């Protein structure tokens, strides 16, 4: 089927319309046509391009071409706070017939190229007019590509998100991005934007960063941005300024080749070949050094069709939907109207985790926060850490001096818990010991109001047991954060059999105000993330104890493209913390969670992990760690395993544990498991979290007798 004969329709498209108006600028012969992209909704539903939106863009250029008098230039901007965030990804999800995916995506690629070129190249009949992107807000994917097509770009200084995130999702920038960006800012900067940032958990650029790279020609303050941008357009048209004069020199030849190789090294380090998008993007970037636009754009169309038909993209779009929709509305929670107001927070403990929690609650809830501890020096150090965090935010210009002072005034310390008498919420972050936590909660009950919410940040202990002897166990729940608290977006909200609806509604409401994504979980050993990671990691550790070389066992999972290998993750978490969770799970479920003998010896020896560095600074296996772990390896230990055997053991264990976790109703659905692994462990979109990968590789059926989700849910078949 010819792409020209393909009909592109998306009945559910929220159409971004291209509205045209005309502005007269002093000293400019002819009006400037201003296209405003607007889908008719507020900033919570950003403008995107589906087939109808692209056709609206083409129609806008047709209107401008016919305008009398002829226009002097074309400019494009967006609705308040949003320029455009790219393609409407739901279009791909709407294609349910595998046979139509390639032709329709090829046609969509061609339509996108046509629409963006019509705007950016400024060819109106037999005339060429200058074109300007007045980027007033978020510009992602196809939105940034539209700006790149234009001759000149103005950026609002308050933009927090400019990016080409396609590789993160399993695609490539396919509306000109792979060809235009490197030829504007250089291949190495393009690798940073397209590959490095995308594979670094979809990192985005702020306006100042984009300007420094050369993506923008001028930075303008957000107040009166459009008026100031049009004044700048007038200066350019009158020849008073030349935006191209400050652009970086684009180096070709060896520098371009070196940039592509750097991108390949980055992709290998993070993906190990597990997903194709980054490598395809690098091929297109290499092509951009010498290819004309028609050749480069045709290659982008082909890449879009190929990747659009891949399992990795389907999994990636499933993951994207989880993070952007399901994560915002936790499944299984009670009516939100039951949530109680929180006007003061108490934090029990003043260590590193407690300090992080206090800083987060103070900053996001903007209420008084009181820390307590048994020792004045520890208490003072904890409060000082929180205050320093606000000073750091001030230094980075993330908050004003006035706000920093207000936040610091709101965080205080007390050696006695009577400071909690008027608190609405108290969270404990003391040592992970059941007796200590039970004692803390019991003591709190003597000071606080009957309705005060009591939360625990435990990573593995039973919240039910913790609250069993309290007068009001119904007001106790778990709110498990992941370290570092300020960075990782997931919290597990733990409901015990006795937690009442108001408690859970309030906890979920607080999580939302903290700007965290909450997954509601039942009270089960280690909940979801730590339970699955410990089972998974337990198989890797078991392989090392059976005689498998540490680096062999650790790299066996590389084909999954995980953000870091299991034993590197263990070092980051900290062996003592990992040991505590492993021992807790071994005690609770000894038949599936092995006694972590090798890990226990590692902790007893005071080692921080399995790796060290050589004199050149390269990571190598620590000989001491290897000797300790292999200490008990004997003739009956099972012998060294191949990478394939380690990988199969780890994934089989994971499939079994997920099935049991679902059967126990720890979470509502497989999607919640995937959301937990994506947001809590950083597992990549191309896996869809984990259950789509286990389904498409047949592991779930082989191990558990059935798939986690029906065919087509997050897989092609």
C-alpha positions as CSV (number, residue, x, y, z in Angstrom):
1,X,0.0,0.0,0.0
2,X,1.4,3.4,-1.0
3,X,1.6,5.9,1.9
4,X,-0.1,8.4,-0.3
5,X,-3.2,6.2,-0.4
6,X,-3.3,5.7,3.4
7,X,-6.1,7.4,5.3
8,X,-5.1,8.8,8.6
9,X,-7.9,9.2,11.1
10,X,-7.9,9.3,14.8
11,X,-11.5,9.7,16.1
12,X,-10.3,10.3,19.7
13,X,-7.8,13.0,18.8
14,X,-7.8,16.2,20.8
15,X,-7.1,18.4,17.9
16,X,-4.5,21.2,18.2
17,X,-5.7,23.9,16.0
18,X,-3.4,26.4,14.3
19,X,-5.0,29.8,14.6
20,X,-3.7,32.6,12.4
21,X,-3.6,36.4,13.1
22,X,-1.6,39.2,11.6
23,X,0.6,41.7,13.4
24,X,2.0,45.0,12.1
25,X,5.5,45.8,13.3
26,X,7.2,49.2,13.0
27,X,9.5,49.5,10.0
28,X,8.5,46.2,8.5
29,X,7.1,46.0,5.0
30,X,4.1,43.8,5.4
31,X,2.4,42.0,8.3
32,X,3.8,39.1,10.3
33,X,1.6,36.0,10.4
34,X,1.4,34.6,13.9
35,X,0.2,31.0,14.2
36,X,-1.0,30.0,17.7
37,X,-1.2,26.3,18.6
38,X,-4.1,25.6,20.9
39,X,-6.2,22.5,21.6
40,X,-8.8,24.5,23.5
41,X,-7.9,23.1,26.9
42,X,-5.8,24.5,29.7
43,X,-2.2,23.6,30.4
44,X,-3.1,20.3,32.1
45,X,-3.9,18.9,28.7
46,X,-0.9,20.1,26.6
47,X,-1.2,20.6,22.8
48,X,-0.1,17.6,20.7
49,X,-0.1,16.8,17.0
50,X,-2.3,14.0,15.6
51,X,-3.3,13.8,11.9
52,X,-6.0,16.5,12.2
53,X,-3.7,18.8,14.1
54,X,-1.0,18.5,11.4
55,X,-3.6,19.2,8.7
56,X,-4.6,22.3,10.6
57,X,-1.0,23.5,10.5
58,X,-0.9,23.0,6.7
59,X,-4.2,24.8,6.3
60,X,-2.8,27.7,8.3
61,X,0.1,28.0,5.9
62,X,-2.3,27.8,3.0
63,X,-4.2,30.8,4.4
64,X,-1.0,32.8,5.0
65,X,0.2,32.1,1.5
66,X,-3.1,33.6,0.1
67,X,-3.0,36.6,2.4
68,X,-3.1,40.1,0.8
69,X,-0.9,42.0,1.4
70,X,1.9,39.4,1.4
71,X,3.3,38.6,4.8
72,X,6.9,39.6,5.8
73,X,7.4,36.6,8.1
74,X,5.8,33.7,9.8
75,X,5.9,33.1,13.6
76,X,4.5,30.3,15.6
77,X,3.8,30.2,19.3
78,X,1.6,28.2,21.8
79,X,-1.2,28.6,24.3
80,X,-0.3,29.7,27.8
81,X,2.5,27.7,29.4
82,X,2.7,25.2,26.4
83,X,4.3,25.5,23.0
84,X,3.6,21.9,21.9
85,X,4.6,18.6,23.4
86,X,4.8,16.6,20.2
87,X,3.0,13.8,18.6
88,X,-0.3,12.4,20.0
89,X,1.0,9.1,21.2
90,X,-2.5,7.7,21.5
91,X,-2.6,7.5,17.7
92,X,-0.2,4.5,17.7
93,X,-2.2,2.9,20.5
94,X,-5.3,3.2,18.4
95,X,-3.8,1.0,15.7
96,X,-5.1,-2.5,16.6
97,X,-4.4,-4.2,13.3
98,X,-0.7,-5.1,13.0
99,X,-0.9,-4.9,9.2
100,X,-1.8,-1.2,9.3
101,X,0.9,-0.1,11.6
102,X,3.8,0.4,9.1
103,X,1.9,2.1,6.3
104,X,0.0,4.4,8.7
105,X,3.1,5.4,10.6
106,X,5.0,6.0,7.4
107,X,2.2,8.2,6.3
108,X,2.1,10.0,9.6
109,X,5.8,10.6,9.4
110,X,5.4,12.1,5.9
111,X,2.5,14.2,7.0
112,X,4.5,15.5,10.0
113,X,7.4,16.4,7.8
114,X,5.2,18.1,5.3
115,X,3.4,20.2,7.9
116,X,6.5,21.2,9.9
117,X,8.4,22.0,6.7
118,X,5.6,24.2,5.4
119,X,5.8,26.3,8.5
120,X,9.5,26.3,9.1
121,X,10.8,26.7,5.6
122,X,8.6,29.8,5.0
123,X,8.1,29.1,1.3
124,X,5.0,30.9,0.3
125,X,4.5,30.3,-3.4
126,X,7.7,31.5,-5.1
127,X,8.8,33.6,-2.1
128,X,10.9,32.7,1.0
129,X,10.1,34.6,4.2
130,X,11.9,34.3,7.5
131,X,10.2,32.1,10.1
132,X,10.3,32.3,13.9
133,X,9.4,30.0,16.8
134,X,8.3,32.0,19.8
135,X,8.6,29.2,22.3
136,X,6.6,30.3,25.3
137,X,6.3,27.0,27.2
138,X,7.1,23.3,27.2
139,X,8.4,22.1,23.8
140,X,8.9,18.3,23.5
141,X,9.3,15.9,20.6
142,X,7.5,17.2,17.6
143,X,6.9,20.6,19.3
144,X,10.7,21.1,19.6
145,X,11.1,19.8,16.0
146,X,8.7,22.4,14.8
147,X,10.8,25.1,16.5
148,X,14.0,23.6,14.9
149,X,12.4,23.9,11.4
150,X,12.1,27.6,11.9
151,X,14.9,30.0,11.0
152,X,15.1,31.7,14.4
153,X,13.9,30.8,18.0
154,X,13.1,32.8,21.1
155,X,12.8,31.0,24.4
156,X,10.9,32.1,27.5
157,X,13.2,31.9,30.5
158,X,10.7,30.0,32.6
159,X,10.5,27.0,30.3
160,X,11.3,23.9,32.4
161,X,10.9,21.2,29.7
162,X,12.6,21.2,26.3
163,X,13.5,17.8,25.0
164,X,13.5,15.2,22.3
165,X,12.3,12.3,24.5
166,X,11.5,9.8,21.8
167,X,14.4,7.4,22.5
168,X,13.1,7.1,26.0
169,X,9.8,5.9,24.7
170,X,11.2,3.5,22.0
171,X,11.0,5.9,19.0
172,X,13.3,8.4,17.3
173,X,12.7,12.1,16.7
174,X,11.1,11.5,13.3
175,X,9.8,14.9,12.2
176,X,13.2,16.3,11.4
177,X,14.9,16.2,14.8
178,X,17.7,13.8,14.0
179,X,18.6,15.9,10.9
180,X,18.1,19.4,12.1
181,X,19.4,19.4,15.6
182,X,22.9,18.2,14.9
183,X,23.2,20.6,12.0
184,X,22.2,23.5,14.4
185,X,24.1,22.7,17.6
186,X,26.6,20.1,16.5
187,X,26.5,16.4,16.7
188,X,27.9,16.1,20.2
189,X,25.3,18.4,21.7
190,X,22.6,16.5,19.7
191,X,23.8,13.3,21.3
192,X,23.4,14.9,24.7
193,X,19.8,15.9,23.9
194,X,18.6,12.8,21.9
195,X,20.5,10.0,23.6
196,X,22.1,11.0,27.0
197,X,19.2,13.0,28.3
198,X,16.6,10.6,27.0
199,X,18.3,7.6,28.5
200,X,18.8,9.4,31.8
201,X,15.2,8.9,32.9
202,X,14.0,11.3,30.3
203,X,15.9,14.4,31.5
204,X,14.7,17.7,30.0
205,X,16.4,21.0,29.4
206,X,15.5,24.3,31.0
207,X,15.4,27.3,28.8
208,X,18.9,28.6,29.9
209,X,20.4,25.1,29.2
210,X,18.8,25.0,25.8
211,X,20.0,28.5,25.0
212,X,23.6,27.6,26.0
213,X,23.5,24.6,23.7
214,X,22.5,26.9,20.8
215,X,18.9,25.7,20.5
216,X,17.5,29.2,21.2
217,X,18.7,32.5,19.8
218,X,17.4,34.8,22.6
219,X,16.0,34.4,26.1
220,X,13.1,36.6,27.1
221,X,11.3,37.0,30.4
222,X,7.9,35.3,30.7
223,X,6.1,38.5,31.6
224,X,4.9,40.0,28.2
225,X,6.8,37.3,26.4
226,X,4.8,37.4,23.2
227,X,5.0,41.2,23.0
228,X,8.8,41.2,23.6
229,X,9.3,38.3,21.2
230,X,7.4,40.2,18.4
231,X,9.6,43.3,19.1
232,X,12.6,41.0,18.6
233,X,11.1,39.7,15.4
234,X,10.9,43.3,14.2
235,X,14.5,44.0,15.0
236,X,15.6,40.9,13.1
237,X,13.4,41.8,10.1
238,X,14.8,45.3,10.1
239,X,18.3,44.0,10.1
240,X,19.2,45.4,13.5
241,X,20.2,42.0,15.0
242,X,21.5,38.8,13.4
243,X,20.6,35.8,15.5
244,X,22.9,33.5,13.5
245,X,26.0,35.5,14.6
246,X,26.1,33.8,18.0
247,X,25.4,30.3,17.0
248,X,28.0,27.5,17.6
249,X,30.2,26.3,14.9
250,X,29.2,22.9,13.7
251,X,32.2,20.6,13.4
252,X,32.1,17.8,10.9
253,X,34.4,14.9,10.0
254,X,36.2,13.3,13.0
255,X,34.2,15.4,15.5
256,X,30.9,14.2,14.1
257,X,32.2,10.6,14.1
258,X,33.4,10.9,17.7
259,X,30.0,12.3,18.8
260,X,28.2,9.3,17.3
261,X,30.6,6.9,18.9
262,X,30.0,8.7,22.3
263,X,26.3,8.1,21.8
264,X,26.9,4.5,21.0
265,X,29.0,4.1,24.1
266,X,26.2,5.7,26.2
267,X,23.6,3.4,24.7
268,X,25.7,0.3,25.2
269,X,26.3,1.3,28.9
270,X,22.7,1.8,29.6
271,X,20.9,-0.6,27.3
272,X,23.4,-3.3,26.3
273,X,21.5,-3.6,23.0
274,X,18.2,-4.4,24.8
275,X,16.2,-1.8,22.8
276,X,16.7,-0.6,19.3
277,X,15.6,3.1,19.3
278,X,18.8,4.7,20.6
279,X,20.9,2.8,18.0
280,X,18.5,3.8,15.2
281,X,18.6,7.4,16.3
282,X,22.4,7.3,16.1
283,X,22.3,5.9,12.6
284,X,20.1,8.8,11.6
285,X,22.3,11.3,13.3
286,X,25.3,9.9,11.4
287,X,23.4,10.3,8.2
288,X,22.6,13.9,9.0
289,X,26.2,15.0,8.5
290,X,26.0,14.7,4.7
291,X,22.4,13.9,3.7
292,X,20.0,16.4,2.2
293,X,16.7,16.9,3.9
294,X,14.6,14.7,1.6
295,X,17.0,11.8,2.2
296,X,17.2,12.3,5.9
297,X,13.4,12.7,6.3
298,X,12.8,9.5,4.3
299,X,15.1,7.7,6.6
300,X,13.2,9.1,9.6
301,X,9.9,7.9,8.1
302,X,11.3,4.4,7.7
303,X,12.6,4.3,11.3
304,X,9.3,5.5,12.6
305,X,7.5,2.6,10.8
306,X,10.0,0.0,11.9
307,X,10.1,1.1,15.6
308,X,6.4,1.7,15.6
309,X,5.8,-2.0,14.9
310,X,8.2,-3.1,17.6
311,X,7.4,-4.8,20.9
312,X,9.6,-2.3,22.7
313,X,7.5,0.6,21.6
314,X,4.2,-1.1,22.5
315,X,5.6,-1.7,26.0
316,X,7.0,1.8,26.1
317,X,3.6,3.4,25.3
318,X,2.0,1.1,27.9
319,X,4.5,2.4,30.5
320,X,4.0,6.0,29.4
321,X,0.3,5.6,29.9
322,X,0.8,4.1,33.4
323,X,3.1,6.9,34.5
324,X,0.9,9.7,33.0
325,X,-2.5,8.4,33.9
326,X,-2.7,5.5,36.4
327,X,0.0,7.0,38.6
328,X,-2.1,10.2,39.0
329,X,-5.2,8.3,40.1
330,X,-4.2,5.4,42.5
331,X,-6.4,2.4,42.0
332,X,-8.4,1.1,45.0
333,X,-8.4,4.2,47.2
334,X,-11.4,5.4,49.2
335,X,-13.4,8.6,48.3
336,X,-11.0,11.6,48.3
337,X,-13.6,13.6,50.2
338,X,-12.7,11.6,53.3
339,X,-9.2,13.1,53.5
340,X,-8.6,15.2,56.5
341,X,-6.6,18.5,56.5
342,X,-2.9,18.4,57.6
343,X,-1.8,21.6,59.2
344,X,1.2,20.4,61.1
345,X,3.6,17.4,60.7
346,X,5.8,15.5,63.1
347,X,8.8,13.5,62.2
348,X,10.2,11.0,64.7
349,X,14.0,10.7,64.2
350,X,16.5,13.2,63.0
351,X,18.8,11.0,60.8
352,X,19.4,11.2,57.1
353,X,16.0,9.7,56.1
354,X,14.1,11.8,58.7
355,X,15.8,14.9,57.5
356,X,14.8,14.2,53.9
357,X,11.2,13.6,54.9
358,X,11.1,16.8,57.0
359,X,12.4,18.9,54.1
360,X,9.9,17.4,51.6
361,X,6.9,17.9,53.9
362,X,7.9,21.4,54.8
363,X,8.5,22.4,51.2
364,X,5.4,20.7,49.6
365,X,2.8,21.1,52.3
366,X,4.1,24.5,53.6
367,X,3.2,23.7,57.2
368,X,5.1,23.6,60.4
369,X,7.3,20.4,60.8
370,X,8.8,19.3,64.1
371,X,11.6,16.6,64.3
372,X,12.3,14.8,67.6
373,X,15.2,12.6,68.7
374,X,16.7,11.4,72.0
375,X,19.9,13.3,71.6
376,X,20.3,17.1,71.3
377,X,23.3,16.8,69.0
378,X,21.6,14.5,66.6
379,X,18.5,16.6,66.7
380,X,20.4,19.8,66.0
381,X,22.3,18.1,63.1
382,X,19.0,16.9,61.6
383,X,17.4,20.3,61.7
384,X,20.6,21.8,60.3
385,X,20.5,19.3,57.4
386,X,16.9,20.4,56.5
387,X,17.8,24.1,56.7
388,X,20.9,23.4,54.5
389,X,18.6,21.8,51.9
390,X,16.6,25.0,51.7
391,X,19.8,27.1,51.4
392,X,20.9,24.8,48.6
393,X,17.6,25.4,46.8
394,X,18.1,29.2,47.3
395,X,21.7,29.0,45.9
396,X,20.4,27.1,42.8
397,X,17.7,29.8,42.4
398,X,14.9,27.3,42.8
399,X,13.3,29.3,45.6
400,X,13.4,32.9,46.7
401,X,15.2,34.2,49.8
402,X,11.9,35.0,51.4
403,X,10.6,31.5,50.9
404,X,13.8,29.9,52.1
405,X,13.5,31.9,55.4
406,X,9.8,30.9,55.8
407,X,10.6,27.2,55.2
408,X,13.5,27.3,57.7
409,X,11.3,29.0,60.3
410,X,8.7,26.2,59.8
411,X,11.2,23.4,60.6
412,X,12.1,23.0,64.3
413,X,13.3,20.3,66.7
414,X,12.2,19.0,70.1
415,X,13.6,16.5,72.5
416,X,10.1,15.7,73.8
417,X,7.1,14.4,71.9
418,X,4.6,16.8,73.5
419,X,5.6,19.0,70.5
420,X,3.3,16.7,68.5
421,X,0.2,17.4,70.6
422,X,-1.4,19.5,67.8
423,X,0.1,17.6,64.8
424,X,-2.3,16.1,62.3
425,X,0.3,13.7,60.8
426,X,3.3,12.1,62.3
427,X,5.7,9.9,60.4
428,X,8.4,7.8,62.1
429,X,11.8,7.2,60.5
430,X,13.6,5.4,63.2
431,X,15.8,2.2,63.1
432,X,14.2,-0.7,61.3
433,X,13.4,-2.8,64.3
434,X,9.9,-3.9,65.2
435,X,10.3,-3.5,68.9
436,X,11.6,0.1,68.5
437,X,8.9,1.0,66.1
438,X,6.1,-0.4,68.2
439,X,7.5,1.5,71.2
440,X,7.5,4.7,69.3
441,X,4.0,4.4,68.1
442,X,2.7,3.5,71.5
443,X,4.4,6.5,73.0
444,X,3.0,8.8,70.4
445,X,-0.5,7.7,71.2
446,X,-0.1,9.2,74.7
447,X,0.6,12.7,73.2
448,X,-1.5,13.1,70.1
449,X,-5.2,13.6,69.2
450,X,-7.3,10.5,68.5
451,X,-7.6,11.3,64.8
452,X,-3.9,12.1,64.3
453,X,-2.5,10.1,61.4
454,X,0.4,7.8,62.4
455,X,2.6,6.8,59.4
456,X,5.6,4.5,59.2
457,X,8.3,4.7,56.6
458,X,9.3,1.0,57.1
459,X,10.7,-0.7,54.0
460,X,9.8,-4.3,55.0
461,X,8.3,-4.7,58.4
462,X,4.6,-5.5,59.1
463,X,2.6,-2.3,59.6
464,X,-0.2,-4.5,61.0
465,X,2.0,-5.9,63.7
466,X,3.4,-2.5,64.4
467,X,-0.1,-1.1,65.2
468,X,-1.5,-4.3,66.8
469,X,-1.4,-3.0,70.5
470,X,-2.4,0.5,69.9
471,X,-5.7,2.0,71.1
472,X,-6.4,3.4,67.6
473,X,-4.8,1.0,65.1
474,X,-7.3,2.3,62.5
475,X,-5.3,5.5,62.1
476,X,-2.0,3.8,61.2
477,X,-0.7,3.3,57.7
478,X,2.6,2.9,55.8
479,X,4.0,5.6,53.6
480,X,7.1,4.0,52.2
481,X,9.5,6.4,50.4
482,X,12.4,5.5,48.3
483,X,15.9,7.0,48.7
484,X,16.7,9.7,47.7
485,X,13.3,11.0,48.9
486,X,13.4,14.2,46.8
487,X,14.2,12.4,43.6
488,X,12.3,9.1,43.3
489,X,8.7,9.7,42.5
490,X,7.1,6.5,44.0
491,X,5.5,6.0,47.4
492,X,3.9,2.8,48.5
493,X,0.8,3.5,50.6
494,X,0.4,0.5,52.9
495,X,-3.1,-0.3,54.1
496,X,-3.5,-2.7,57.0
497,X,-6.7,-4.7,57.6
498,X,-7.6,-2.2,60.3
499,X,-6.7,1.1,58.5
500,X,-9.9,3.0,58.0
501,X,-10.9,4.9,54.9
502,X,-10.2,8.3,56.3
503,X,-6.6,7.3,57.1
504,X,-6.0,6.0,53.6
505,X,-7.7,8.9,51.9
506,X,-5.6,11.3,53.9
507,X,-2.4,9.4,53.2
508,X,-3.1,9.4,49.5
509,X,-4.0,13.1,49.5
510,X,-0.8,13.9,51.3
511,X,1.2,11.8,48.8
512,X,-0.4,13.8,46.0
513,X,0.5,17.1,47.6
514,X,4.0,15.9,48.1
515,X,4.0,15.5,44.3
516,X,4.6,11.7,44.6
517,X,2.9,9.0,42.7
518,X,1.3,6.6,45.1
519,X,0.4,2.9,44.6
520,X,-1.9,1.5,47.2
521,X,-0.6,-1.8,48.5
522,X,-1.7,-4.3,51.1
523,X,0.4,-5.0,54.2
524,X,2.6,-7.9,53.0
525,X,6.3,-8.6,53.6
526,X,8.4,-5.8,51.9
527,X,5.3,-4.7,49.9
528,X,6.1,-4.7,46.2
529,X,9.3,-3.1,45.0
530,X,11.6,-4.4,47.8
531,X,10.0,-7.8,47.7
532,X,10.5,-8.2,44.0
533,X,14.0,-6.7,43.9
534,X,15.1,-8.9,46.8
535,X,13.8,-12.0,45.2
536,X,15.4,-11.1,41.9
537,X,18.7,-10.1,43.5
538,X,18.6,-13.2,45.7
539,X,19.0,-15.4,42.6
540,X,22.0,-13.3,41.6
541,X,23.6,-13.6,45.0
542,X,22.8,-17.3,45.1
543,X,24.7,-17.7,41.8
544,X,27.8,-16.1,43.3
545,X,27.6,-18.3,46.3
546,X,27.4,-21.4,44.1
547,X,30.7,-20.4,42.5
548,X,29.7,-18.1,39.7
549,X,32.1,-15.2,39.2
550,X,30.7,-12.0,40.6
551,X,31.0,-10.0,37.3
552,X,29.4,-13.0,35.4
553,X,26.4,-13.1,37.7
554,X,26.0,-9.4,37.8
555,X,26.2,-8.8,34.1
556,X,23.9,-11.7,33.3
557,X,20.9,-9.3,33.4
558,X,22.4,-6.8,30.9
559,X,20.2,-8.0,28.0
560,X,17.2,-6.4,29.9
561,X,18.7,-3.0,29.7
562,X,18.2,-2.2,33.4
563,X,19.3,1.2,34.7
564,X,22.0,-0.5,36.7
565,X,23.1,-4.1,37.4
566,X,21.8,-5.9,40.5
567,X,25.0,-5.8,42.5
568,X,25.7,-2.2,41.6
569,X,22.2,-1.4,42.8
570,X,22.9,-3.3,46.0
571,X,26.0,-1.1,46.6
572,X,23.8,2.0,46.1
573,X,21.1,0.8,48.5
574,X,23.7,-0.2,51.0
575,X,24.5,-3.8,51.9
576,X,23.1,-3.4,55.5
577,X,19.8,-2.1,54.2
578,X,19.6,-4.9,51.6
579,X,20.5,-7.5,54.3
580,X,17.8,-6.3,56.6
581,X,15.1,-6.6,53.9
582,X,16.5,-10.0,52.8
583,X,16.5,-11.3,56.4
584,X,13.0,-10.0,57.0
585,X,11.7,-11.8,53.9
586,X,13.6,-15.0,54.7
587,X,12.0,-15.0,58.1
588,X,8.5,-14.4,56.6
589,X,8.8,-16.6,53.5
590,X,11.7,-19.0,53.9
591,X,10.8,-21.3,51.1
592,X,11.3,-18.6,48.4
593,X,13.7,-16.2,50.0
594,X,17.1,-17.7,50.8
595,X,19.1,-16.9,53.9
596,X,21.5,-14.2,52.6
597,X,24.6,-15.8,54.1
598,X,27.1,-14.3,51.7
599,X,25.6,-10.8,52.0
600,X,25.7,-11.2,55.8
601,X,29.4,-11.9,55.7
602,X,29.9,-8.9,53.4
603,X,28.2,-6.7,55.9
604,X,30.0,-8.2,58.8
605,X,33.3,-7.4,57.1
606,X,32.2,-3.8,56.7
607,X,32.4,-3.8,52.9
608,X,30.2,-1.3,51.0
609,X,29.6,-3.6,48.1
610,X,31.0,-6.0,45.6
611,X,33.1,-3.5,43.6
612,X,36.0,-1.2,44.1
613,X,38.2,0.8,41.7
614,X,41.6,0.1,40.4
615,X,44.4,2.8,40.3
616,X,43.0,4.1,37.0
617,X,39.6,4.7,38.6
618,X,38.0,1.8,36.7
619,X,35.3,-0.3,38.5
620,X,36.6,-3.8,39.3
621,X,35.4,-6.7,41.5
622,X,36.7,-6.3,45.0
623,X,38.9,-9.3,45.7
624,X,37.9,-9.2,49.4
625,X,34.2,-9.3,48.5
626,X,34.8,-12.2,46.1
627,X,36.7,-14.2,48.7
628,X,34.0,-13.5,51.3
629,X,31.1,-14.5,49.1
630,X,32.8,-17.6,47.8
631,X,34.0,-18.6,51.2
632,X,31.5,-21.4,51.7
633,X,31.5,-22.6,48.1
634,X,32.1,-26.3,48.1
635,X,31.6,-29.4,45.9
636,X,27.9,-29.5,46.7
637,X,27.3,-25.8,46.0
638,X,26.0,-26.4,42.5
639,X,28.9,-25.0,40.5
640,X,29.3,-22.0,38.4
641,X,26.4,-20.9,36.3
642,X,26.4,-19.4,32.8
643,X,24.9,-15.9,32.2
644,X,21.9,-17.5,30.6
645,X,21.3,-19.7,33.6
646,X,21.6,-16.8,36.0
647,X,19.2,-14.7,33.9
648,X,16.7,-17.5,33.6
649,X,16.8,-18.2,37.3
650,X,16.3,-14.5,38.2
651,X,13.4,-13.9,35.7
652,X,11.7,-17.2,36.6
653,X,11.8,-16.2,40.3
654,X,10.5,-12.8,39.5
655,X,7.6,-14.2,37.5
656,X,6.7,-16.6,40.3
657,X,6.8,-13.8,42.9
658,X,4.7,-11.5,40.8
659,X,2.0,-14.1,40.4
660,X,2.0,-14.9,44.1
661,X,1.9,-11.2,44.9
662,X,-1.1,-10.7,42.7
663,X,-2.9,-13.8,44.0
664,X,-2.4,-12.4,47.5
665,X,-4.0,-9.1,46.3
666,X,-1.0,-7.0,47.5
667,X,-1.9,-4.7,44.5
668,X,-5.0,-4.6,42.3
669,X,-3.5,-5.5,38.9
670,X,-0.3,-6.3,37.0
671,X,-0.2,-2.7,35.9
672,X,0.4,-1.7,39.5
673,X,3.4,-4.0,39.7
674,X,4.8,-2.4,36.5
675,X,4.2,1.1,37.9
676,X,6.0,0.2,41.1
677,X,9.0,-1.1,39.1
678,X,9.1,1.9,36.8
679,X,8.8,4.6,39.4
680,X,10.4,2.8,42.4
681,X,13.3,1.0,40.7
682,X,13.7,2.9,37.5
683,X,13.0,-0.1,35.3
684,X,12.9,1.0,31.7
685,X,9.9,1.8,29.5
686,X,10.9,-0.7,26.9
687,X,10.2,-3.5,29.4
688,X,6.9,-2.0,30.2
689,X,7.9,-2.3,33.8
690,X,8.3,-6.1,33.8
691,X,5.1,-8.0,33.2
692,X,4.9,-7.3,29.5
693,X,8.5,-8.5,29.1
694,X,7.7,-11.7,31.0
695,X,4.6,-12.2,28.8
696,X,6.3,-11.6,25.4
697,X,9.2,-13.8,26.3
698,X,7.0,-16.7,27.4
699,X,8.5,-16.8,30.9
700,X,5.2,-16.0,32.7
701,X,3.4,-18.9,31.0
702,X,6.3,-21.3,31.5
703,X,6.6,-20.5,35.2
704,X,3.1,-19.7,36.3
705,X,1.0,-21.4,33.6
706,X,-0.5,-18.1,32.3
707,X,0.2,-14.6,31.1
708,X,-0.2,-11.6,33.4
709,X,-2.2,-9.7,30.8
710,X,-4.2,-10.7,27.7
711,X,-2.3,-10.5,24.3
712,X,-2.3,-6.9,23.0
713,X,-2.5,-5.3,26.4
714,X,1.2,-4.3,26.4
715,X,2.5,-6.6,23.7
716,X,1.8,-6.9,20.0
717,X,0.6,-10.5,20.4
